[in-house]
Amino acid sequence: MKRGSASRNEGLTRSREDAAPVLVQMTGDARMSMVRRHALDIVVFAGILIVGLSRLPAPFTGDQALNMLMGRVIANGGAPYVDLWDLKHPGIFLFFAAGGAIFGFTEIGIHLFELLWMLALAVAVRLTAGMFLRSRVAAAMAPVLTVGFYYAVATDVNLTQTEAIVGLPLLSSLVFAAAAVRRDSSRPVAWSFASGLSAGLVALFKAPYVVLPMIFWALALVESRRAQGVEIRRAMRRLALPAVGGLLIPVTATAAYLAQRGALGVAWWSFVVFPRQAAAETSLDLQLLREGTVWFARTFSVPLVLTAVGVVDRLRRGWDLLTLALVAWIVIGLLLIWAQVIGWWSYHYLLLLVPIGLLAASGAETLLAAARARGLVYRRAAALAVLLVLTLLLVPPLRLAAHSVSEFVGARPLPLTPDSARGYQLEHDRAYAYAFRTTSFLRASTSHPGPIYVFASPILYVLSERPPAISLLATWFDPTSEAWDRMAAELTAASPPYIYMASGAIESLTAENPAIADDARALRSWLERRYGELRTDVGGTWYVRRDLPASAGP
């Protein structure tokens, strides 16, 4: 072919050497275009990653300590609810078992596993936002208003709680249900099955929360009828049956696992019988409910305002499945939170993190569109004023995130080793530092070996590197008469070398359930007869069994 002539096939007839620079240039241009297109997404995920990394050495509190102890039981082939007991459903224990098996049973290992899980949630949130938001800026902000907000405002107690972790399978169940009823869906049965499988994971984390996927399925059936004219019965055969089948797989597999470990009967008592007993025998802590609700309203004030704006605007334009499902998630979620009368903890409100974040991103899109729209000046000014006020109200959460990062950097724990992390934790949390000091003698070779028992936070077991002597951990279960009698019988039979009694522990338990007051006095009398006081400090008293040599101790 002559030089300078034009041909459609010129690119195909060039030598490989001539073509290579062109291909490289095209690849480079495409890469730069992609980077520019997703620049805000890259910044958002980088920010989430940085704040999340700063929380890796966050010290465990009682809940995380107990969850890790149970996770270790599972990983070592033990029987959950038999070797160690708690009323939480098995999903969170399996989560800790997986994280500990992969990255180690330490704060860093568990928090690293949580960070990867939450990054997956951030990706799912971003993809979902792209499905129903028109603004790329608003869609990119959705992960900030969910996972980013979580890492900014979550206290050490809030981290790795069920309500935050369950957001990923809940959102997956919703998105898969929506995909099953799309007009152009080529695999509705497969999508419904995936939605049910996700719902099964939700049931493992906390069975009552499976109501939410069922609401999603009901709305999907209505959407199928409304948009496609499919009869409800036909839609149920095509969508509901695969969803239920998917749900049953993880639930059945877990039930079989518990049965194989001889724990199915105890698990049933834990999930069904004990909560009823606790609700009937212990007093309602309305103060806890009030404190949790105030924390939620104050902490989530900006996302809640944006959520209200987004909901009103989207419903004004006509409802869609995702919007209605997210609203239902918030409304039904609140009812599920308030129904948990034996523990109205503030972290329960993290169940609403995902729907609030997505709808808040929709509200931000509405305000941005109003601020940019041509038309009445006062409407634009009002939208800008609201955006400015909300931006100012976001300063405290941003400060919390910046404080976490600066505290982490200032402590210089890198590289993260067990020793450097422990130094950070001791400086970060006074209660953790006390627990580490008061258990120091148990880590010495001169102390008596064997399990211990504490009427205090389970973190003492973790820091002492000693397992609990019995399955029921006092002060970490609601003191029903049946549970107390079982605990007292197991403890007197085990008679571990050391027992720790936190100041006011027995008084707190009897205040929750006055019916156990006589039994509590009997247990204290047994303790004083069988054990001698080893030492007392501001936090409580260590006791050592009287028949052991007195030389071993602090």
C-alpha positions as CSV (number, residue, x, y, z in Angstrom):
1,M,0.0,0.0,0.0
2,K,1.3,3.4,-0.9
3,R,2.4,5.8,1.7
4,G,-0.3,8.4,2.5
5,S,-3.1,6.4,1.0
6,A,-6.2,5.8,3.1
7,S,-7.7,2.5,3.9
8,R,-10.1,1.1,6.5
9,N,-7.8,-1.8,7.0
10,E,-4.6,0.2,7.5
11,G,-4.6,-0.6,11.2
12,L,-4.9,-4.3,10.4
13,T,-2.0,-4.3,7.9
14,R,0.6,-2.5,10.0
15,S,3.5,-4.3,11.4
16,R,3.3,-5.4,15.0
17,E,6.1,-2.9,15.8
18,D,4.0,0.0,14.3
19,A,0.9,-1.1,16.0
20,A,2.3,-1.4,19.5
21,P,2.8,2.3,20.3
22,V,-0.7,3.1,19.1
23,L,-2.2,0.3,21.3
24,V,-0.1,1.5,24.2
25,Q,-1.3,5.1,23.7
26,M,-4.9,4.0,23.4
27,T,-4.6,1.9,26.5
28,G,-3.0,4.9,28.3
29,D,-5.8,7.3,27.2
30,A,-8.5,4.8,28.2
31,R,-6.8,4.4,31.6
32,M,-6.6,8.1,32.2
33,S,-10.2,8.5,31.1
34,M,-11.3,5.9,33.5
35,V,-9.3,7.4,36.3
36,R,-10.9,10.8,35.6
37,R,-14.3,9.3,35.4
38,H,-13.9,7.5,38.8
39,A,-11.7,10.0,40.5
40,L,-14.2,10.8,43.2
41,D,-14.9,7.1,43.8
42,I,-11.1,6.6,44.2
43,V,-10.8,9.4,46.7
44,V,-13.9,8.1,48.7
45,F,-12.6,4.6,48.9
46,A,-9.1,5.7,49.8
47,G,-10.6,7.8,52.6
48,I,-12.6,4.9,53.9
49,L,-9.6,2.7,53.8
50,I,-7.4,5.1,55.7
51,V,-10.0,5.6,58.5
52,G,-10.6,1.9,58.6
53,L,-6.9,1.1,58.9
54,S,-6.7,3.5,61.8
55,R,-9.3,1.4,63.7
56,L,-7.4,-1.9,63.3
57,P,-5.7,-1.8,66.7
58,A,-8.9,-0.5,68.5
59,P,-9.1,-2.4,71.8
60,F,-11.8,-5.0,72.3
61,T,-14.6,-4.4,74.8
62,G,-16.7,-7.1,76.5
63,D,-18.9,-8.0,73.5
64,Q,-15.9,-8.4,71.1
65,A,-14.0,-10.4,73.7
66,L,-16.8,-12.9,74.2
67,N,-17.4,-13.1,70.4
68,M,-13.7,-13.9,69.9
69,L,-13.7,-16.5,72.7
70,M,-16.7,-18.2,71.0
71,G,-15.0,-17.9,67.6
72,R,-12.0,-19.7,69.0
73,V,-14.2,-22.4,70.4
74,I,-15.7,-22.9,66.9
75,A,-12.3,-22.8,65.2
76,N,-10.8,-25.3,67.6
77,G,-13.7,-27.8,66.9
78,G,-15.6,-27.2,70.1
79,A,-19.3,-26.9,70.7
80,P,-20.7,-23.4,70.7
81,Y,-23.4,-22.7,73.4
82,V,-22.1,-25.8,75.3
83,D,-18.4,-25.1,75.9
84,L,-19.2,-21.4,76.0
85,W,-22.6,-19.7,76.1
86,D,-24.1,-16.5,74.9
87,L,-27.6,-15.7,73.6
88,K,-26.4,-14.1,70.4
89,H,-27.2,-16.1,67.2
90,P,-24.3,-18.0,65.5
91,G,-23.6,-15.7,62.6
92,I,-21.5,-13.3,64.5
93,F,-19.5,-16.1,66.1
94,L,-18.9,-17.7,62.7
95,F,-17.7,-14.3,61.6
96,F,-15.2,-14.1,64.4
97,A,-14.2,-17.7,63.8
98,A,-13.5,-17.0,60.1
99,G,-11.6,-13.7,60.8
100,G,-9.5,-15.3,63.6
101,A,-8.7,-18.4,61.5
102,I,-7.6,-16.2,58.6
103,F,-5.9,-13.3,60.3
104,G,-5.4,-14.3,63.9
105,F,-7.5,-14.1,67.1
106,T,-6.4,-10.6,67.9
107,E,-7.9,-7.2,67.7
108,I,-5.9,-6.5,64.5
109,G,-6.9,-9.8,62.9
110,I,-10.6,-9.4,63.6
111,H,-10.7,-5.7,62.7
112,L,-8.9,-6.4,59.5
113,F,-11.5,-9.0,58.5
114,E,-14.2,-6.5,59.4
115,L,-12.5,-3.9,57.3
116,L,-12.5,-6.2,54.2
117,W,-16.2,-7.0,54.9
118,M,-17.1,-3.3,55.2
119,L,-15.2,-2.4,52.0
120,A,-17.3,-5.1,50.3
121,L,-20.3,-3.4,51.7
122,A,-19.1,0.0,50.4
123,V,-18.7,-1.5,46.9
124,A,-22.2,-2.9,47.1
125,V,-23.6,0.5,48.3
126,R,-21.8,2.3,45.4
127,L,-23.2,-0.2,42.8
128,T,-26.7,0.1,44.3
129,A,-26.5,3.9,44.3
130,G,-25.5,3.8,40.7
131,M,-28.7,1.9,39.9
132,F,-31.1,4.6,41.2
133,L,-29.2,7.9,41.4
134,R,-28.6,10.0,38.3
135,S,-25.8,12.1,39.8
136,R,-22.3,10.5,39.8
137,V,-21.3,12.8,42.7
138,A,-24.3,11.7,44.8
139,A,-23.7,8.1,44.0
140,A,-20.0,8.4,44.9
141,M,-21.0,9.9,48.3
142,A,-23.2,6.9,49.2
143,P,-20.3,4.8,50.6
144,V,-19.2,7.9,52.6
145,L,-22.7,8.2,54.2
146,T,-22.7,4.5,55.1
147,V,-19.3,2.8,55.6
148,G,-17.4,6.0,55.9
149,F,-19.8,7.4,58.5
150,Y,-19.7,4.1,60.4
151,Y,-15.9,4.2,60.8
152,A,-16.1,7.9,61.7
153,V,-18.7,7.7,64.5
154,A,-18.4,4.1,65.8
155,T,-17.0,3.7,69.2
156,D,-14.8,0.8,70.2
157,V,-18.0,-0.9,71.5
158,N,-19.8,-0.3,68.2
159,L,-17.2,-2.0,66.1
160,T,-17.9,-5.6,64.8
161,Q,-21.4,-5.6,66.2
162,T,-24.0,-7.8,64.4
163,E,-26.1,-4.8,63.3
164,A,-23.3,-3.3,61.2
165,I,-22.0,-6.6,59.8
166,V,-25.5,-7.7,58.7
167,G,-25.9,-4.8,56.4
168,L,-24.0,-6.6,53.6
169,P,-26.3,-9.7,53.3
170,L,-29.4,-7.5,53.8
171,L,-28.5,-5.2,51.0
172,S,-27.5,-8.2,48.8
173,S,-30.9,-9.8,49.4
174,L,-32.6,-6.6,48.4
175,V,-30.6,-6.0,45.2
176,F,-31.0,-9.6,44.1
177,A,-34.7,-9.5,44.7
178,A,-34.9,-6.3,42.6
179,A,-32.9,-7.9,39.8
180,A,-35.3,-10.9,39.8
181,V,-38.3,-8.7,38.9
182,R,-36.6,-6.4,36.3
183,R,-38.4,-6.4,33.0
184,D,-35.2,-7.6,31.2
185,S,-34.2,-10.1,33.8
186,S,-33.1,-13.3,32.0
187,R,-32.6,-15.4,35.2
188,P,-35.3,-14.4,37.8
189,V,-35.1,-17.8,39.5
190,A,-31.3,-17.5,40.0
191,W,-31.6,-14.0,41.3
192,S,-34.4,-15.0,43.7
193,F,-32.3,-17.9,44.9
194,A,-29.4,-15.6,45.6
195,S,-31.7,-13.2,47.5
196,G,-32.8,-16.1,49.6
197,L,-29.3,-17.3,50.2
198,S,-28.4,-13.8,51.5
199,A,-31.5,-13.8,53.7
200,G,-30.3,-17.1,55.1
201,L,-27.1,-15.4,56.2
202,V,-29.1,-12.6,57.8
203,A,-31.0,-15.3,59.8
204,L,-27.8,-16.6,61.1
205,F,-26.7,-13.2,62.4
206,K,-30.1,-12.5,64.1
207,A,-33.2,-14.5,63.1
208,P,-35.8,-11.7,63.7
209,Y,-34.0,-9.6,61.1
210,V,-35.0,-12.1,58.4
211,V,-38.3,-10.2,58.4
212,L,-36.6,-7.5,56.3
213,P,-35.8,-9.8,53.3
214,M,-39.3,-11.1,53.5
215,I,-40.6,-7.6,53.2
216,F,-38.3,-7.1,50.2
217,W,-39.7,-10.2,48.6
218,A,-43.3,-9.0,49.2
219,L,-42.5,-5.7,47.6
220,A,-40.8,-7.5,44.7
221,L,-43.9,-9.5,44.1
222,V,-46.0,-6.4,44.1
223,E,-43.6,-4.8,41.6
224,S,-43.8,-7.8,39.4
225,R,-47.6,-7.5,39.4
226,R,-47.5,-3.7,38.8
227,A,-44.9,-3.4,36.2
228,Q,-45.2,-6.7,34.3
229,G,-48.8,-7.8,35.0
230,V,-47.6,-11.1,36.4
231,E,-50.2,-12.9,38.6
232,I,-49.2,-13.1,42.2
233,R,-49.5,-16.9,42.3
234,R,-47.3,-17.3,39.2
235,A,-44.8,-14.8,40.6
236,M,-44.7,-16.6,43.9
237,R,-43.9,-19.9,42.2
238,R,-41.2,-18.3,40.1
239,L,-39.7,-16.0,42.8
240,A,-40.8,-16.9,46.3
241,L,-40.0,-20.6,46.2
242,P,-36.4,-20.2,45.0
243,A,-35.9,-17.5,47.6
244,V,-37.2,-19.7,50.4
245,G,-35.0,-22.5,49.1
246,G,-31.9,-20.3,49.2
247,L,-32.8,-19.2,52.7
248,L,-33.0,-22.7,54.0
249,I,-29.5,-23.7,52.9
250,P,-27.4,-21.8,55.4
251,V,-30.0,-22.2,58.1
252,T,-30.2,-26.0,57.6
253,A,-26.4,-26.3,57.3
254,T,-25.9,-24.4,60.6
255,A,-28.6,-26.4,62.4
256,A,-26.9,-29.6,61.2
257,Y,-23.6,-28.3,62.5
258,L,-25.0,-27.5,65.9
259,A,-26.7,-30.9,66.1
260,Q,-23.4,-32.6,65.2
261,R,-21.8,-30.7,68.0
262,G,-24.6,-31.6,70.5
263,A,-25.6,-28.0,70.8
264,L,-28.9,-27.8,69.0
265,G,-31.0,-28.1,72.2
266,V,-29.0,-25.5,74.0
267,A,-29.2,-23.2,71.0
268,W,-33.0,-23.5,70.9
269,W,-33.1,-22.6,74.6
270,S,-30.7,-19.7,74.0
271,F,-32.7,-18.2,71.1
272,V,-36.3,-19.0,72.2
273,V,-36.7,-19.9,75.8
274,F,-34.1,-17.7,77.5
275,P,-35.1,-14.4,75.9
276,R,-38.7,-14.9,77.1
277,Q,-37.5,-15.7,80.6
278,A,-35.2,-12.6,80.6
279,A,-38.0,-10.3,79.4
280,A,-40.4,-11.7,82.1
281,E,-37.9,-11.7,85.0
282,T,-35.7,-8.7,84.5
283,S,-36.8,-5.1,84.5
284,L,-37.0,-2.9,81.4
285,D,-34.1,-0.5,81.2
286,L,-35.9,2.6,79.7
287,Q,-32.8,4.7,80.5
288,L,-30.9,2.5,78.0
289,L,-33.6,2.9,75.4
290,R,-33.6,6.7,75.8
291,E,-29.8,7.0,75.7
292,G,-29.5,4.8,72.6
293,T,-32.3,6.8,70.8
294,V,-30.7,10.1,71.7
295,W,-27.3,8.8,70.5
296,F,-28.8,7.7,67.2
297,A,-30.7,11.0,66.6
298,R,-27.7,13.2,67.4
299,T,-25.1,11.1,65.6
300,F,-27.2,10.5,62.5
301,S,-28.8,14.0,62.4
302,V,-27.4,15.0,59.0
303,P,-28.0,11.7,57.2
304,L,-31.5,11.6,58.7
305,V,-32.3,15.1,57.3
306,L,-30.9,14.1,53.9
307,T,-32.9,10.9,54.1
308,A,-36.1,12.8,54.7
309,V,-35.4,15.1,51.7
310,G,-34.6,12.1,49.5
311,V,-37.7,10.1,50.4
312,V,-40.1,13.0,49.9
313,D,-38.6,13.8,46.5
314,R,-38.5,10.2,45.3
315,L,-42.1,9.4,46.4
316,R,-43.3,12.7,44.9
317,R,-42.0,11.5,41.5
318,G,-43.6,8.1,41.9
319,W,-42.4,5.1,44.0
320,D,-39.9,2.5,42.8
321,L,-39.0,-0.8,44.4
322,L,-35.6,0.2,45.8
323,T,-36.9,3.4,47.4
324,L,-39.9,1.7,49.0
325,A,-37.7,-1.2,50.2
326,L,-35.2,1.1,51.8
327,V,-38.0,3.0,53.5
328,A,-39.5,-0.2,54.8
329,W,-36.0,-1.3,56.0
330,I,-35.9,1.9,58.2
331,V,-39.5,1.6,59.5
332,I,-39.5,-2.2,60.1
333,G,-35.9,-2.0,61.4
334,L,-36.9,0.5,64.1
335,L,-39.7,-1.8,65.2
336,L,-37.2,-4.7,65.4
337,I,-34.8,-2.6,67.4
338,W,-37.4,-1.5,69.9
339,A,-38.8,-5.1,70.2
340,Q,-35.5,-6.2,71.7
341,V,-36.6,-5.3,75.2
342,I,-33.8,-7.2,77.0
343,G,-31.1,-4.9,75.5
344,W,-31.8,-1.6,73.9
345,W,-28.1,-0.9,73.1
346,S,-27.2,2.1,70.9
347,Y,-25.3,0.0,68.4
348,H,-28.6,-1.7,67.4
349,Y,-29.4,1.4,65.4
350,L,-26.5,0.5,63.1
351,L,-29.1,-1.8,61.5
352,L,-30.3,1.3,59.7
353,L,-26.9,2.4,58.4
354,V,-27.3,1.2,54.8
355,P,-30.8,2.5,54.0
356,I,-30.2,5.8,55.7
357,G,-26.9,6.2,53.8
358,L,-28.4,5.4,50.4
359,L,-31.5,7.6,50.9
360,A,-29.3,10.4,52.3
361,A,-27.3,10.2,49.0
362,S,-30.6,10.6,47.2
363,G,-31.4,13.6,49.3
364,A,-28.0,15.2,48.6
365,E,-28.7,14.6,44.9
366,T,-32.1,16.4,45.2
367,L,-30.5,19.4,47.0
368,L,-27.6,19.6,44.5
369,A,-30.0,19.6,41.6
370,A,-32.1,22.3,43.2
371,A,-29.1,24.5,43.8
372,R,-28.0,24.1,40.1
373,A,-31.4,24.4,38.5
374,R,-32.5,27.5,36.6
375,G,-35.6,29.1,38.0
376,L,-36.7,30.9,41.1
377,V,-33.7,32.4,42.9
378,Y,-35.2,31.7,46.4
379,R,-35.4,28.0,45.7
380,R,-31.8,27.8,44.7
381,A,-30.8,29.9,47.7
382,A,-32.8,27.7,50.1
383,A,-31.2,24.6,48.7
384,L,-27.7,26.1,49.0
385,A,-28.5,27.2,52.6
386,V,-29.6,23.7,53.6
387,L,-26.5,22.2,52.0
388,L,-24.3,24.7,53.9
389,V,-26.0,24.0,57.2
390,L,-25.7,20.2,56.7
391,T,-22.1,20.5,55.7
392,L,-21.4,22.4,58.9
393,L,-23.2,19.8,60.9
394,L,-21.0,17.1,59.4
395,V,-17.9,18.7,60.9
396,P,-18.1,16.7,64.2
397,P,-18.1,13.3,62.5
398,L,-15.3,14.5,60.2
399,R,-13.4,15.6,63.3
400,L,-13.9,12.1,64.9
401,A,-12.5,10.5,61.7
402,A,-9.6,12.9,61.7
403,H,-9.0,12.2,65.4
404,S,-8.9,8.5,64.8
405,V,-6.3,8.8,62.1
406,S,-4.2,11.4,63.9
407,E,-4.3,9.4,67.1
408,F,-3.2,6.3,65.2
409,V,-0.4,8.1,63.4
410,G,0.7,9.9,66.5
411,A,1.0,6.6,68.4
412,R,3.3,5.3,65.6
413,P,2.2,1.7,66.0
414,L,3.5,0.8,62.5
415,P,4.5,-1.8,61.7
416,L,1.5,-3.3,63.4
417,T,2.8,-6.0,65.7
418,P,1.2,-7.5,68.8
419,D,3.5,-5.5,71.0
420,S,3.0,-2.1,69.2
421,A,-0.8,-2.7,69.0
422,R,-0.9,-3.5,72.7
423,G,0.9,-0.3,73.6
424,Y,-1.6,1.7,71.5
425,Q,-4.5,-0.1,73.2
426,L,-3.2,0.5,76.7
427,E,-2.8,4.2,76.1
428,H,-6.2,4.4,74.2
429,D,-8.5,2.9,76.8
430,R,-8.2,3.2,80.6
431,A,-10.6,0.3,81.2
432,Y,-8.5,-1.9,78.9
433,A,-5.3,-0.8,80.6
434,Y,-6.8,-1.7,84.0
435,A,-7.9,-5.1,82.8
436,F,-4.4,-5.7,81.5
437,R,-2.7,-4.7,84.8
438,T,-5.1,-6.6,87.0
439,T,-4.5,-9.8,85.1
440,S,-0.8,-9.5,84.8
441,F,-0.1,-12.0,87.6
442,L,-2.0,-14.7,85.7
443,R,0.4,-14.4,82.8
444,A,3.3,-15.1,85.1
445,S,4.7,-18.7,85.5
446,T,4.4,-18.4,89.3
447,S,0.6,-18.3,89.2
448,H,-1.6,-21.4,89.5
449,P,-2.5,-22.8,86.1
450,G,-5.9,-23.5,84.8
451,P,-9.1,-21.6,83.8
452,I,-10.4,-18.7,85.8
453,Y,-13.8,-17.1,86.4
454,V,-14.7,-13.4,86.6
455,F,-17.8,-11.5,87.5
456,A,-16.7,-8.8,85.1
457,S,-16.1,-8.1,81.4
458,P,-15.0,-11.1,79.3
459,I,-12.0,-9.0,78.2
460,L,-10.2,-10.3,81.4
461,Y,-10.2,-13.8,79.9
462,V,-8.6,-12.5,76.7
463,L,-5.9,-10.4,78.4
464,S,-5.1,-13.0,81.1
465,E,-4.8,-15.7,78.3
466,R,-6.9,-17.9,80.5
467,P,-10.2,-19.6,79.4
468,P,-13.3,-19.3,81.5
469,A,-13.9,-22.2,83.9
470,I,-17.6,-22.6,82.9
471,S,-19.8,-21.8,80.0
472,L,-22.0,-19.1,81.5
473,L,-20.1,-15.8,81.9
474,A,-21.6,-13.8,84.8
475,T,-22.5,-10.2,84.3
476,W,-22.7,-10.9,80.5
477,F,-26.1,-12.6,80.6
478,D,-29.5,-11.4,81.9
479,P,-29.7,-13.0,85.4
480,T,-32.8,-15.2,85.1
481,S,-33.4,-17.7,87.9
482,E,-32.7,-20.7,85.6
483,A,-29.5,-19.2,84.2
484,W,-28.2,-18.1,87.6
485,D,-28.9,-21.6,89.2
486,R,-27.0,-23.2,86.3
487,M,-24.1,-20.8,86.6
488,A,-23.8,-21.3,90.4
489,A,-23.9,-25.1,90.1
490,E,-21.3,-25.1,87.3
491,L,-19.0,-22.7,89.2
492,T,-19.1,-24.6,92.5
493,A,-18.4,-27.8,90.7
494,A,-15.5,-26.3,88.7
495,S,-13.9,-24.3,91.6
496,P,-11.3,-22.6,89.5
497,P,-8.0,-21.5,91.2
498,Y,-8.9,-17.8,90.8
499,I,-12.2,-15.9,90.8
500,Y,-12.5,-12.1,90.3
501,M,-15.4,-10.1,91.6
502,A,-15.8,-6.6,90.1
503,S,-16.9,-3.9,92.5
504,G,-20.7,-3.9,92.6
505,A,-21.1,-6.8,90.2
506,I,-23.5,-8.9,92.5
507,E,-25.5,-5.8,93.4
508,S,-26.0,-4.9,89.8
509,L,-27.2,-8.4,88.9
510,T,-29.7,-8.5,91.9
511,A,-30.9,-5.1,90.9
512,E,-31.8,-6.5,87.5
513,N,-33.6,-9.5,89.0
514,P,-34.4,-9.2,92.7
515,A,-35.6,-12.9,92.7
516,I,-32.0,-14.1,92.7
517,A,-31.0,-12.1,95.8
518,D,-31.0,-15.0,98.1
519,D,-29.1,-17.2,95.7
520,A,-26.6,-14.4,95.2
521,R,-26.0,-14.2,98.9
522,A,-25.5,-18.0,99.1
523,L,-22.9,-17.8,96.3
524,R,-21.0,-15.0,98.1
525,S,-21.0,-17.1,101.3
526,W,-19.6,-20.1,99.3
527,L,-17.0,-17.8,97.8
528,E,-15.8,-16.6,101.2
529,R,-15.7,-20.1,102.6
530,R,-13.9,-21.7,99.7
531,Y,-11.7,-18.8,98.7
532,G,-9.4,-16.3,100.4
533,E,-8.9,-12.7,99.3
534,L,-5.8,-12.3,97.2
535,R,-5.9,-8.6,96.6
536,T,-8.4,-5.7,96.2
537,D,-8.1,-2.6,94.1
538,V,-10.4,0.1,92.8
539,G,-11.9,-2.3,90.2
540,G,-12.6,-5.3,92.4
541,T,-11.2,-8.3,94.3
542,W,-9.3,-11.3,93.2
543,Y,-9.8,-14.5,95.2
544,V,-7.6,-17.6,95.3
545,R,-8.8,-21.1,96.4
546,R,-7.8,-21.7,100.0
547,D,-6.4,-25.2,99.4
548,L,-3.8,-23.9,97.0
549,P,-0.3,-22.7,98.1
550,A,-0.4,-19.1,99.1
551,S,2.9,-18.3,97.4
552,A,1.6,-18.1,93.9
553,G,-0.1,-14.8,93.2
554,P,0.5,-11.1,92.5
